[in-house]
Amino acid sequence: MRLRPPLVRAALALTLALTGLAIAAPAQAAPALTYAALGDSYSSGTGAPPYDSSGCERSQRAYAPLWASANAVTSFRFVACSGAVTADVRNNQVSALDTSVNRVTITIGGNDAGFASVLTTCQLGSDSACATAVNNGKAFASNQLPARLDQTYAAIRSRAPSARLIVLGYPRIFELTSSCGLFGMSLYKRTVINSGADHLASVIAARAAAAGATYVDVRSAFAGHGVCAGSPWINGLTLNSSAYHPNANGYRYGYLAALTAAGV
């Protein structure tokens, strides 16, 4: 019987060994997805009732529970609260985090910059009063909001150091159609308010990048579906807190779609 040359025998032995390793190696299980949703009314789901009994206007129609349902999340902590500012996140919400959390989403900063008071001024006041309110909000966003955002993102990192932090922005509220109904704002006011949304987006995006977070810009997702659109995804003027917040379609087709497209 003729023996194989030594090099052939060595190659055959190596092939068999590698094949055996490949067969024996166990499949790596995907890590459990532990998700926490923090933030303000744009994360809690204000504008798309019904709400739970927390007093925070948390809705199962908000983007966070929709994303959790679609991604086989093993643990979901929903602590976003209507009216929250950055200090509320640091003082009341980050306690929901721990080292097991590997996804965190947040919208925050709009209330710090006076979102509600600006819209009230623009709804009831003159064009010039509206412009002044928006410019004051822009100045705050430029000069004071960055430090508040930095502190908030750092607090999240401290509690959940291994988590991927996803910061979502805010949509432009209005479409710039020629008219906006009986109680709609003037084209000038709508344009000024949208410019404020753009400025806020630039500030939040910059601080999110500095914190190593993923920023999800939702403005393009809502384009064509703001207040005054034929098919709005944002509520117009109402007598309750739903005013100028996304409706159920806004959370699903605006926020959730943008979050999903970001691959997070």
VOBA-1610 file (N, C-alpha, C; in pm, whole numbers, padded with zeros to 5 digits, always signed):
BEGIN
Met+00085-00121+00000Met+00000+00000+00000Met+00088+00125+00000Arg+00062+00223-00094Arg+00146+00340-00104Arg+00098+00449-00007Leu+00188+00506+00072Leu+00154+00612+00167Leu+00145+00746+00095Arg+00054+00836+00143Arg+00045+00970+00087Arg+00168+01050+00126Pro+00210+01141+00044Pro+00323+01226+00082Pro+00292+01301+00211Pro+00393+01335+00289Pro+00372+01402+00419Pro+00289+01530+00410Leu+00313+01612+00305Leu+00238+01737+00295Leu+00089+01713+00273Val+00058+01609+00195Val-00082+01576+00170Val-00148+01530+00299Arg-00073+01444+00374Arg-00130+01395+00501Arg-00154+01511+00598Ala-00060+01606+00602Ala-00073+01720+00693Ala-00192+01807+00655Ala-00207+01833+00525Ala-00321+01914+00481Ala-00453+01847+00511Leu-00458+01714+00492Leu-00580+01640+00521Leu-00614+01646+00669Ala-00512+01633+00753Ala-00535+01637+00897Ala-00586+01774+00941Leu-00525+01880+00881Leu-00569+02015+00916Leu-00713+02040+00872Thr-00749+01993+00752Thr-00886+02009+00702Thr-00986+01941+00793Leu-00953+01818+00836Leu-01043+01745+00925Leu-01057+01814+01059Ala-00944+01867+01109Ala-00950+01935+01239Ala-01037+02059+01233Leu-01019+02139+01124Leu-01100+02261+01111Leu-01247+02229+01092Thr-01276+02124+01014Thr-01414+02082+00994Thr-01477+02042+01126Gly-01401+01971+01206Gly-01453+01928+01336Gly-01481+02046+01426Leu-01392+02148+01422Leu-01415+02267+01503Leu-01540+02340+01458Ala-01558+02350+01327Ala-01675+02420+01275Ala-01803+02351+01316Ile-01802+02220+01317Ile-01922+02145+01355Ile-01947+02156+01504Ala-01837+02156+01580Ala-01852+02152+01726Ala-01886+02288+01785Ala-01849+02398+01715Ala-01869+02530+01771Ala-02018+02561+01789Pro-02061+02595+01910Pro-02202+02625+01932Pro-02240+02760+01872Ala-02364+02772+01830Ala-02412+02898+01774Ala-02420+03004+01884Gln-02380+03126+01849Gln-02386+03235+01945Gln-02529+03287+01956Ala-02584+03285+02076Ala-02720+03336+02096Ala-02719+03488+02092Ala-02819+03546+02031Ala-02831+03692+02027Ala-02854+03744+02168Pro-02788+03854+02206Pro-02808+03907+02341Pro-02952+03953+02362Ala-02998+03939+02485Ala-03134+03985+02518Ala-03143+04135+02494Leu-03255+04179+02442Leu-03275+04320+02411Leu-03353+04385+02525Thr-03284+04466+02602Thr-03342+04533+02717Thr-03351+04681+02684Tyr-03472+04734+02679Tyr-03497+04866+02621Tyr-03566+04957+02722Ala-03518+05081+02729Ala-03581+05182+02814Ala-03611+05306+02731Ala-03733+05357+02743Ala-03776+05476+02671Ala-03792+05591+02770Leu-03708+05692+02754Leu-03707+05809+02840Leu-03755+05930+02759Gly-03778+06041+02831Gly-03805+06165+02760Gly-03933+06234+02796Asp-03980+06315+02702Asp-04094+06404+02724Asp-04219+06353+02654Ser-04312+06442+02624Ser-04441+06403+02567Ser-04429+06341+02429Tyr-04326+06377+02355Tyr-04309+06320+02221Tyr-04260+06176+02229Ser-04215+06133+02345Ser-04183+05992+02367Ser-04293+05920+02445Ser-04364+05992+02530Ser-04469+05926+02609Ser-04591+05891+02525Gly-04614+05968+02418Gly-04729+05941+02332Gly-04841+06040+02345Thr-04815+06155+02406Thr-04917+06259+02413Thr-04966+06291+02272Gly-05098+06299+02258Gly-05157+06324+02128Gly-05221+06203+02065Ala-05195+06085+02126Ala-05250+05960+02072Ala-05308+05876+02185Pro-05415+05924+02251Pro-05476+05847+02360Pro-05534+05715+02309Pro-05572+05625+02404Pro-05582+05643+02548Pro-05448+05635+02619Tyr-05446+05693+02742Tyr-05325+05695+02822Tyr-05340+05602+02942Asp-05225+05564+02998Asp-05228+05481+03118Asp-05259+05569+03240Ser-05252+05513+03358Ser-05290+05584+03480Ser-05173+05653+03548Ser-05059+05663+03481Ser-04939+05719+03543Ser-04945+05870+03563Gly-05031+05938+03488Gly-05032+06084+03490Gly-04931+06144+03394Cys-04860+06058+03320Cys-04756+06103+03227Cys-04802+06098+03081Glu-04929+06067+03061Glu-04984+06055+02925Glu-04905+05955+02841Arg-04879+05840+02900Arg-04812+05732+02825Arg-04916+05653+02747Ser-04886+05633+02620Ser-04979+05566+02531Ser-04911+05448+02464Gln-04986+05341+02446Gln-04934+05226+02372Gln-04924+05255+02223Arg-04972+05370+02180Arg-04958+05411+02041Arg-04831+05493+02017Ala-04756+05521+02122Ala-04631+05594+02108Ala-04528+05507+02035Tyr-04424+05570+01983Tyr-04326+05494+01906Tyr-04253+05390+01990Ala-04232+05418+02119Ala-04152+05327+02202Ala-04218+05190+02220Pro-04343+05181+02266Pro-04404+05049+02277Pro-04423+04982+02141Leu-04444+05060+02035Leu-04454+05001+01902Leu-04321+04937+01862Trp-04211+05006+01889Trp-04079+04952+01857Trp-04048+04829+01942Ala-04084+04835+02069Ala-04061+04721+02158Ala-04136+04598+02108Ser-04260+04615+02064Ser-04340+04503+02015Ser-04283+04443+01888Ala-04224+04527+01805Ala-04173+04481+01675Ala-04034+04419+01683Asn-03967+04431+01798Asn-03828+04388+01806Asn-03800+04284+01914Ala-03901+04211+01955Ala-03883+04101+02051Ala-03802+04144+02173Val-03839+04259+02228Val-03771+04311+02346Val-03803+04222+02466Thr-03701+04186+02542Thr-03722+04099+02658Thr-03758+04177+02784Ser-03721+04305+02788Ser-03757+04390+02900Ser-03777+04532+02848Phe-03892+04591+02879Phe-03925+04724+02830Phe-03961+04813+02947Arg-03888+04921+02962Arg-03908+05016+03071Arg-03951+05149+03011Phe-04076+05184+03030Phe-04138+05300+02966Phe-04160+05407+03071Val-04069+05505+03078Val-04075+05606+03184Val-04084+05748+03129Ala-04095+05763+02999Ala-04113+05896+02941Ala-04238+05961+02999Cys-04233+06094+03014Cys-04344+06162+03081Cys-04371+06297+03017Ser-04498+06323+02990Ser-04539+06450+02932Ser-04494+06567+03020Gly-04439+06669+02957Gly-04395+06787+03030Gly-04253+06780+03081Ala-04185+06668+03061Ala-04051+06650+03117Ala-03950+06746+03056Val-03862+06796+03139Val-03745+06872+03097Val-03621+06787+03130Thr-03505+06836+03092Thr-03383+06758+03113Thr-03361+06722+03260Ala-03393+06814+03351Ala-03374+06785+03493Ala-03464+06671+03539Asp-03584+06661+03482Asp-03674+06552+03518Asp-03617+06417+03475Val-03553+06414+03359Val-03491+06290+03314Val-03382+06248+03413Arg-03298+06343+03451Arg-03188+06311+03543Arg-03239+06274+03682Asn-03341+06344+03729Asn-03388+06324+03866Asn-03488+06211+03882Asn-03567+06184+03779Asn-03678+06090+03794Asn-03675+05970+03700Gln-03608+05982+03587Gln-03618+05876+03487Gln-03496+05785+03477Val-03377+05838+03496Val-03258+05752+03479Val-03250+05642+03584Ser-03326+05653+03691Ser-03329+05546+03791Ser-03385+05416+03735Ala-03456+05424+03621Ala-03508+05303+03557Ala-03398+05226+03484Leu-03279+05285+03472Leu-03170+05223+03397Leu-03077+05145+03489Asp-03012+05045+03432Asp-02905+04973+03500Asp-02813+04912+03394Thr-02715+04836+03438Thr-02615+04785+03344Thr-02671+04681+03247Ser-02790+04630+03272Ser-02849+04532+03180Ser-02915+04597+03059Val-02942+04726+03066Val-03011+04795+02957Val-02914+04815+02840Asn-02956+04773+02720Asn-02869+04790+02604Asn-02930+04876+02492Arg-03050+04932+02512Arg-03108+05030+02422Arg-03179+05135+02505Val-03153+05262+02472Val-03223+05374+02535Val-03264+05472+02425Thr-03390+05513+02424Thr-03434+05619+02335Thr-03482+05737+02417Ile-03471+05856+02357Ile-03514+05976+02429Ile-03545+06089+02332Thr-03650+06165+02362Thr-03670+06299+02307Thr-03670+06392+02427Ile-03589+06496+02422Ile-03582+06591+02533Ile-03521+06721+02483Gly-03559+06829+02548Gly-03505+06960+02515Gly-03609+07059+02471Gly-03719+07011+02414Gly-03823+07101+02366Gly-03887+07182+02478Asn-03914+07117+02590Asn-03976+07189+02701Asn-03877+07284+02768Asp-03750+07246+02774Asp-03649+07338+02828Asp-03648+07468+02748Ala-03663+07456+02616Ala-03659+07573+02528Ala-03793+07646+02520Gly-03893+07603+02597Gly-04019+07675+02603Gly-04117+07644+02493Phe-04118+07517+02447Phe-04205+07475+02338Phe-04350+07521+02357Ala-04409+07492+02472Ala-04551+07521+02493Ala-04578+07670+02496Ser-04493+07746+02565Ser-04518+07891+02576Ser-04498+07961+02442Val-04403+07914+02361Val-04382+07972+02229Val-04506+07953+02143Leu-04559+07832+02142Leu-04677+07805+02060Leu-04799+07883+02109Thr-04812+07898+02241Thr-04923+07977+02294Thr-04912+08123+02251Thr-04791+08178+02262Thr-04769+08316+02220Thr-04800+08334+02072Cys-04755+08238+01992Cys-04779+08249+01848Cys-04926+08230+01813Gln-04996+08147+01888Gln-05138+08126+01861Gln-05220+08250+01894Leu-05185+08316+02004Leu-05269+08425+02053Leu-05214+08564+02020Gly-05085+08573+01996Gly-05023+08704+01979Gly-05004+08745+01834Ser-04936+08856+01817Ser-04910+08910+01684Ser-04793+08837+01618Asp-04772+08867+01491Asp-04657+08808+01421Asp-04526+08846+01490Ser-04514+08971+01530Ser-04390+09016+01593Ser-04370+08950+01730Ala-04480+08933+01805Ala-04469+08864+01935Ala-04426+08720+01915Cys-04478+08658+01811Cys-04441+08520+01780Cys-04292+08512+01746Ala-04246+08602+01661Ala-04105+08602+01622Ala-04014+08622+01742Thr-04054+08711+01833Thr-03974+08735+01952Thr-03966+08610+02039Ala-04079+08542+02056Ala-04082+08420+02137Ala-03994+08312+02076Val-04002+08297+01946Val-03920+08195+01879Val-03772+08230+01891Asn-03737+08355+01871Asn-03597+08397+01881Asn-03542+08378+02022Asn-03626+08402+02122Asn-03584+08377+02260Asn-03558+08228+02282Gly-03644+08145+02223Gly-03624+08002+02233Gly-03497+07957+02164Lys-03466+08017+02049Lys-03342+07985+01979Lys-03220+08024+02062Ala-03227+08142+02124Ala-03115+08187+02207Ala-03093+08092+02324Phe-03202+08048+02385Phe-03188+07951+02495Phe-03127+07821+02443Ala-03174+07775+02328Ala-03123+07650+02273Ala-02974+07660+02243Ser-02929+07776+02200Ser-02787+07794+02169Ser-02701+07806+02293Asn-02750+07879+02393Asn-02665+07919+02505Asn-02677+07834+02630Gln-02796+07780+02657Gln-02816+07707+02782Gln-02849+07559+02764Leu-02916+07527+02656Leu-02958+07388+02637Leu-02842+07291+02619Pro-02734+07326+02549Pro-02627+07228+02530Pro-02574+07166+02660Ala-02550+07247+02760Ala-02499+07193+02888Ala-02602+07101+02952Arg-02729+07135+02943Arg-02833+07050+03002Arg-02840+06915+02930Leu-02828+06919+02798Leu-02829+06793+02722Leu-02707+06709+02755Asp-02590+06774+02763Asp-02468+06701+02796Asp-02480+06630+02931Gln-02534+06701+03030Gln-02551+06642+03163Gln-02648+06525+03159Thr-02753+06538+03079Thr-02855+06434+03071Thr-02801+06309+03003Tyr-02733+06327+02891Tyr-02676+06211+02822Tyr-02569+06143+02909Ala-02491+06223+02983Ala-02390+06166+03072Ala-02454+06085+03184Ala-02568+06134+03235Ala-02639+06060+03341Ala-02689+05926+03289Ile-02736+05925+03165Ile-02781+05800+03104Ile-02665+05704+03087Arg-02552+05755+03038Arg-02433+05673+03019Arg-02385+05614+03152Ser-02394+05693+03257Ser-02347+05647+03388Ser-02430+05530+03438Arg-02559+05533+03415Arg-02648+05428+03464Arg-02651+05306+03372Ala-02635+05330+03242Ala-02641+05220+03144Ala-02523+05232+03049Pro-02403+05201+03097Pro-02281+05228+03019Pro-02269+05148+02890Ser-02337+05035+02880Ser-02326+04953+02760Ser-02441+04975+02662Ala-02532+05063+02695Ala-02650+05083+02611Ala-02619+05166+02488Arg-02687+05137+02380Arg-02685+05224+02264Arg-02788+05333+02288Leu-02744+05456+02289Leu-02832+05570+02316Leu-02878+05628+02184Ile-03009+05634+02166Ile-03069+05688+02044Ile-03148+05813+02080Val-03103+05926+02031Val-03169+06055+02055Val-03253+06089+01932Leu-03383+06102+01952Leu-03472+06140+01843Leu-03504+06288+01852Gly-03514+06352+01736Gly-03546+06493+01732Gly-03696+06518+01725Tyr-03731+06641+01690Tyr-03871+06683+01680Tyr-03903+06717+01534Pro-04028+06698+01493Pro-04066+06736+01356Pro-04089+06886+01344Arg-04089+06934+01221Arg-04145+07068+01196Arg-04295+07056+01218Ile-04353+07148+01290Ile-04494+07138+01327Ile-04587+07164+01208Phe-04552+07258+01125Phe-04648+07307+01025Phe-04607+07279+00881Glu-04710+07265+00797Glu-04692+07274+00653Glu-04712+07420+00613Leu-04641+07463+00512Leu-04647+07604+00472Leu-04744+07624+00356Thr-04864+07573+00375Thr-04971+07595+00277Thr-05018+07739+00284Ser-05093+07782+00184Ser-05136+07922+00180Ser-05232+07957+00292Ser-05314+07861+00333Ser-05408+07886+00442Ser-05410+07765+00535Cys-05459+07789+00656Cys-05454+07683+00756Cys-05582+07677+00838Gly-05694+07700+00776Gly-05821+07688+00846Gly-05856+07811+00927Leu-05972+07808+00988Leu-06027+07923+01059Leu-05939+07968+01175Phe-05887+07871+01253Phe-05807+07906+01370Phe-05658+07881+01347Gly-05620+07862+01223Gly-05480+07836+01192Gly-05395+07961+01202Met-05265+07941+01217Met-05173+08054+01225Met-05138+08104+01086Ser-05092+08228+01082Ser-05051+08287+00955Ser-04930+08213+00898Leu-04910+08230+00770Leu-04795+08168+00704Leu-04665+08217+00766Tyr-04660+08344+00801Tyr-04540+08399+00864Tyr-04510+08328+00997Lys-04611+08315+01081Lys-04591+08249+01211Lys-04545+08105+01193Arg-04609+08035+01099Arg-04573+07895+01077Arg-04429+07882+01029Thr-04388+07975+00943Thr-04251+07973+00893Thr-04152+07998+01005Val-04182+08093+01091Val-04094+08126+01203Val-04084+08009+01300Ile-04198+07947+01331Ile-04197+07834+01424Ile-04115+07718+01366Asn-04132+07691+01238Asn-04054+07583+01176Asn-03904+07613+01178Ser-03867+07741+01166Ser-03726+07776+01174Ser-03672+07748+01315Gly-03758+07767+01415Gly-03719+07732+01551Gly-03696+07582+01567Ala-03782+07502+01503Ala-03765+07356+01508Ala-03634+07315+01442Asp-03598+07381+01332Asp-03473+07350+01264Asp-03353+07384+01351His-03361+07498+01418His-03250+07538+01506His-03235+07440+01622Leu-03347+07402+01682Leu-03343+07306+01793Leu-03284+07173+01746Ala-03320+07131+01626Ala-03267+07005+01572Ala-03115+07011+01560Ser-03062+07124+01514Ser-02917+07135+01497Ser-02845+07128+01631Val-02902+07188+01733Val-02840+07186+01866Val-02843+07044+01924Ile-02959+06979+01918Ile-02971+06845+01974Ile-02882+06746+01898Ala-02878+06757+01766Ala-02795+06666+01686Ala-02648+06680+01724Ala-02602+06803+01744Ala-02462+06826+01779Ala-02427+06768+01915Arg-02514+06786+02012Arg-02484+06734+02147Arg-02495+06582+02151Ala-02589+06526+02073Ala-02598+06381+02065Ala-02470+06323+02006Ala-02419+06385+01900Ala-02294+06339+01839Ala-02178+06348+01937Ala-02173+06456+02013Ala-02066+06472+02111Ala-02070+06365+02219Ala-02191+06316+02247Ala-02208+06212+02349Ala-02191+06072+02292Gly-02166+06062+02162Gly-02153+05930+02100Gly-02285+05860+02080Ala-02392+05937+02079Ala-02525+05880+02061Ala-02563+05881+01913Thr-02665+05802+01880Thr-02722+05803+01746Thr-02835+05905+01742Tyr-02826+06001+01650Tyr-02932+06100+01637Tyr-03024+06060+01523Val-03154+06057+01549Val-03254+06024+01447Val-03336+06149+01420Asp-03316+06205+01302Asp-03387+06326+01258Asp-03520+06283+01197Val-03631+06328+01255Val-03762+06286+01208Val-03828+06387+01114Arg-03761+06496+01083Arg-03826+06601+01004Arg-03865+06552+00865Ser-03778+06477+00801Ser-03812+06429+00666Ser-03924+06326+00672Ala-03930+06248+00781Ala-04036+06148+00794Ala-04173+06213+00803Phe-04180+06331+00863Phe-04308+06402+00878Phe-04337+06498+00763Ala-04245+06514+00671Ala-04264+06611+00564Ala-04392+06583+00486Gly-04473+06687+00470Gly-04601+06673+00402Gly-04715+06632+00493His-04685+06611+00622His-04789+06564+00715His-04795+06647+00843Gly-04748+06771+00837Gly-04760+06859+00952Gly-04900+06918+00964Val-04918+07004+01062Val-05045+07074+01077Val-05069+07156+00951Cys-05190+07156+00902Cys-05237+07221+00779Cys-05223+07132+00657Ala-05169+07013+00670Ala-05161+06920+00558Ala-05297+06856+00535Gly-05314+06798+00416Gly-05438+06726+00388Gly-05452+06602+00474Ser-05340+06538+00507Ser-05339+06420+00593Ser-05236+06443+00704Pro-05275+06521+00806Pro-05177+06558+00909Pro-05146+06443+01006Trp-05019+06433+01043Trp-04975+06338+01146Trp-04946+06410+01277Ile-04978+06539+01280Ile-04961+06619+01401Ile-05094+06688+01428Asn-05139+06684+01553Asn-05264+06750+01590Asn-05250+06901+01580Gly-05355+06966+01534Gly-05359+07111+01533Gly-05404+07164+01668Leu-05464+07282+01667Leu-05511+07344+01791Leu-05623+07261+01851Thr-05607+07223+01977Thr-05710+07152+02053Thr-05723+07219+02189Leu-05822+07176+02266Leu-05842+07231+02400Leu-05776+07146+02507Asn-05687+07057+02466Asn-05617+06973+02564Asn-05470+06960+02524Ser-05399+06874+02593Ser-05255+06862+02573Ser-05216+06800+02440Ser-05312+06747+02366Ser-05281+06686+02236Ser-05236+06789+02132Ala-05266+06916+02155Ala-05233+07019+02058Ala-05086+07016+02021Tyr-05059+07016+01890Tyr-04925+07023+01834Tyr-04834+06908+01877His-04897+06794+01898His-04826+06668+01922His-04865+06568+01813Pro-04780+06470+01786Pro-04817+06369+01686Pro-04945+06296+01724Asn-05020+06255+01623Asn-05132+06165+01645Asn-05082+06020+01628Ala-05171+05924+01630Ala-05127+05784+01621Ala-05049+05758+01492Asn-05092+05816+01381Asn-05019+05799+01256Asn-04880+05863+01264Gly-04871+05974+01333Gly-04741+06040+01348Gly-04641+05955+01424Tyr-04688+05890+01529Tyr-04597+05803+01605Tyr-04559+05679+01525Arg-04654+05623+01451Arg-04625+05500+01376Arg-04548+05527+01247Tyr-04598+05620+01167Tyr-04541+05641+01034Tyr-04434+05750+01031Gly-04429+05828+01138Gly-04324+05929+01149Gly-04210+05881+01237Tyr-04235+05874+01367Tyr-04130+05837+01462Tyr-04085+05692+01448Leu-04178+05599+01450Leu-04138+05458+01441Leu-04067+05429+01309Ala-04119+05485+01200Ala-04057+05461+01070Ala-03915+05517+01067Ala-03893+05635+01123Ala-03759+05693+01126Ala-03665+05611+01213Leu-03715+05564+01327Leu-03635+05482+01417Leu-03597+05351+01351Thr-03691+05289+01282Thr-03665+05163+01214Thr-03567+05184+01099Ala-03583+05291+01024Ala-03493+05319+00911Ala-03350+05343+00958Ala-03334+05389+01082Ala-03200+05414+01134Ala-03128+05284+01172Gly-03200+05174+01170Gly-03139+05044+01197Gly-03093+05026+01340Val-03169+05081+01433Val-03130+05071+01572Val-03211+04965+01647
//
